[in-house]
Amino acid sequence: MDRRVALIGFGEAGRTFATAGGWGADAHVYDLLVDDADMRDAMAQAGVKICENAGESVADAPLILSLVTADQALNAASAAAASMQPGALFCDMNSIAPQTKQAAAQIIKAAGGHYVDVAVMAPVNPAKLSVPLLLAGAMAEQAQARLAALGFANIRIAGDAVGRASSIKMIRSVMVKG
C-alpha cells in the first residue's frame, strides 16, 4: 500500500508519529512554524520532506493527517482542500467539537476529498503508534487500512457519521475527568 502521507502540523503528535513510524521522506510535512529554526531542525531530524505551505504537502498525498491546534482546524481543512487530489482521505485528528468536524468535512467534501473524524483517545506519548484511535465517517474502513499501513496499531471504527468519534471522546473525557 502507498505509504505517502501529508502532515499538516508537526507538533508533539506529528513529530512522534513520523519518527515512530520511520516515515521519512514518505511524509510531506507543513507546519505554520516552518520558518522557525527549531521546527525545521525537528523536521530534518525526522527525515521528513519539509514543505513550505500546506498545498505543497497535500498535493500528491492519498492520505492527509491534520494535527494542528484546535483554533487552526478549519484553516487546515481549507488549506488542504485548495490543493488536495480528488479522492484523498483527510483524517482530522484534532481535538475539536463534533460540529467543527462536520464543518471541516463539508470543506473537504466540496473539494472532492473524503473526511474521516479521528479521535486520539489517549496521550500520544508514550504510546506512539499504539495510541488508541477512534474513527468515524463513510471512509473510516479505508482510513483504518491506510493508518495501519503506516504502523498505527490500535484503531477502532465508531460508525459512519462524522462527529461521532469526537463526541465519544468528549463524553469519555467528561466521565473520566469529571
LINSULHU-V781845 format. One record per backbone hydrogen bond with DSSP energy under -0.5 kcal/mol. CO is the residue of the C=O (numbers start at 1). NH is the residue of the N-H. E is the energy in kcal/mol with one decimal. If there is no record, write none. Layout:
# LINSULHU-V781845
co->CO nh->NH e->E
co->CO nh->NH e->E
This chain:
# LINSULHU-V781845
co->5 nh->28 e->-2.6
co->6 nh->65 e->-3.2
co->7 nh->9 e->-0.7
co->7 nh->30 e->-2.5
co->8 nh->67 e->-3.0
co->11 nh->15 e->-2.6
co->12 nh->16 e->-2.4
co->13 nh->17 e->-2.9
co->14 nh->18 e->-2.5
co->15 nh->19 e->-2.1
co->16 nh->20 e->-2.9
co->17 nh->21 e->-2.4
co->18 nh->22 e->-0.6
co->18 nh->23 e->-1.8
co->19 nh->22 e->-0.8
co->23 nh->26 e->-2.1
co->24 nh->27 e->-2.0
co->24 nh->49 e->-0.5
co->26 nh->5 e->-2.5
co->26 nh->28 e->-0.6
co->27 nh->29 e->-0.6
co->27 nh->49 e->-2.6
co->28 nh->7 e->-2.4
co->29 nh->51 e->-3.0
co->30 nh->9 e->-3.4
co->31 nh->34 e->-2.2
co->33 nh->36 e->-2.4
co->36 nh->40 e->-2.6
co->37 nh->41 e->-2.1
co->38 nh->42 e->-2.3
co->39 nh->43 e->-2.5
co->40 nh->44 e->-2.6
co->41 nh->45 e->-2.7
co->42 nh->46 e->-1.6
co->43 nh->47 e->-0.8
co->43 nh->48 e->-1.4
co->44 nh->47 e->-0.8
co->48 nh->50 e->-0.6
co->49 nh->29 e->-2.9
co->53 nh->57 e->-1.5
co->54 nh->58 e->-2.0
co->55 nh->59 e->-1.4
co->58 nh->61 e->-1.5
co->58 nh->85 e->-0.6
co->62 nh->89 e->-2.7
co->63 nh->6 e->-2.6
co->64 nh->66 e->-0.6
co->64 nh->91 e->-3.5
co->65 nh->8 e->-2.6
co->65 nh->67 e->-0.7
co->66 nh->93 e->-1.8
co->67 nh->11 e->-0.5
co->69 nh->72 e->-2.2
co->70 nh->73 e->-1.2
co->72 nh->76 e->-2.6
co->73 nh->77 e->-2.0
co->74 nh->78 e->-2.4
co->75 nh->79 e->-2.6
co->76 nh->80 e->-2.4
co->77 nh->81 e->-2.6
co->78 nh->82 e->-1.5
co->80 nh->83 e->-1.5
co->80 nh->84 e->-2.1
co->85 nh->88 e->-1.9
co->88 nh->90 e->-0.6
co->88 nh->114 e->-3.0
co->89 nh->64 e->-2.9
co->89 nh->91 e->-0.7
co->90 nh->92 e->-0.8
co->90 nh->116 e->-2.8
co->91 nh->66 e->-2.6
co->91 nh->93 e->-1.0
co->92 nh->118 e->-2.2
co->94 nh->96 e->-1.4
co->97 nh->101 e->-2.0
co->98 nh->102 e->-2.2
co->99 nh->103 e->-1.9
co->100 nh->104 e->-2.4
co->101 nh->105 e->-2.4
co->102 nh->106 e->-1.6
co->103 nh->107 e->-1.5
co->104 nh->108 e->-2.3
co->105 nh->109 e->-2.8
co->106 nh->110 e->-2.2
co->107 nh->111 e->-0.8
co->108 nh->111 e->-0.7
co->108 nh->113 e->-2.4
co->109 nh->112 e->-1.8
co->112 nh->87 e->-3.1
co->114 nh->90 e->-3.5
co->116 nh->92 e->-2.5
co->116 nh->118 e->-0.6
co->117 nh->119 e->-0.5
co->117 nh->136 e->-2.0
co->118 nh->120 e->-0.6
co->119 nh->121 e->-0.8
co->119 nh->134 e->-2.3
co->123 nh->127 e->-0.5
co->124 nh->128 e->-3.8
co->127 nh->130 e->-2.1
co->128 nh->131 e->-1.6
co->129 nh->153 e->-2.6
co->129 nh->154 e->-0.5
co->132 nh->121 e->-2.7
co->133 nh->156 e->-2.5
co->134 nh->119 e->-3.0
co->135 nh->158 e->-3.8
co->135 nh->159 e->-0.6
co->136 nh->117 e->-2.8
co->137 nh->140 e->-1.9
co->139 nh->143 e->-2.4
co->140 nh->144 e->-2.6
co->141 nh->145 e->-2.0
co->142 nh->146 e->-2.1
co->143 nh->147 e->-2.9
co->144 nh->148 e->-2.4
co->145 nh->149 e->-1.9
co->146 nh->150 e->-0.9
co->147 nh->150 e->-0.5
co->147 nh->152 e->-2.1
co->148 nh->151 e->-1.3
co->154 nh->133 e->-2.9
co->156 nh->135 e->-2.8
co->159 nh->137 e->-2.0
co->160 nh->162 e->-0.6
co->161 nh->164 e->-2.1
co->163 nh->167 e->-2.1
co->164 nh->168 e->-2.5
co->165 nh->169 e->-2.2
co->166 nh->170 e->-2.3
co->167 nh->171 e->-2.7
co->168 nh->172 e->-2.7
co->169 nh->173 e->-2.6
co->170 nh->174 e->-2.1
co->171 nh->175 e->-2.3
co->172 nh->176 e->-2.9
co->173 nh->177 e->-2.9
co->174 nh->178 e->-1.6
